[in-house]
């Protein structure tokens, strides 16, 4: 669930920024605000941007309104480079997040680096890298979606997969936070 939210949030942010016409910065294309650069001819690149997007979900309620049996909060930052080509869109993402069980105070980390490629011809999404890597202090990696996977986001049908994709295939994300505080 959180994986899908992140994909759509990044895509929506990028498309919204393009739609409202963020202007290019002549001096730099890095920094806390999305910056755009046009006119690159190499490889058919039509447009690109960089941005740093902090996020805080606030309280995500316990079930039945939320995904877990207890309320959680997710706080983090996504550093994104987006590139628009004629037949695909590429997002390079470095994401660092902390997921906190608000009942117990227990938290875990999700530090990931991945590339998403949205294929405009058929609407499929290819993720390369570590989309999800949830670690628990003293235990190491509890869940991970790592490697490469190509799927159709409308129905989650997979056309290619290499590597473990535990969250994608239904591992209980909440299990990582269902613990007492250390």
Beta strands, then each sheet from edge to edge (+ up, - down):
strand 1: 35-38
strand 2: 47-56
strand 3: 72-84
strand 4: 88-101
strand 5: 107-119
strand 6: 124-136
strand 7: 140-152
strand 8: 157-162
sheet 1: 1+ 2- 3+ 4- 5+ 6- 7+ 8-
end
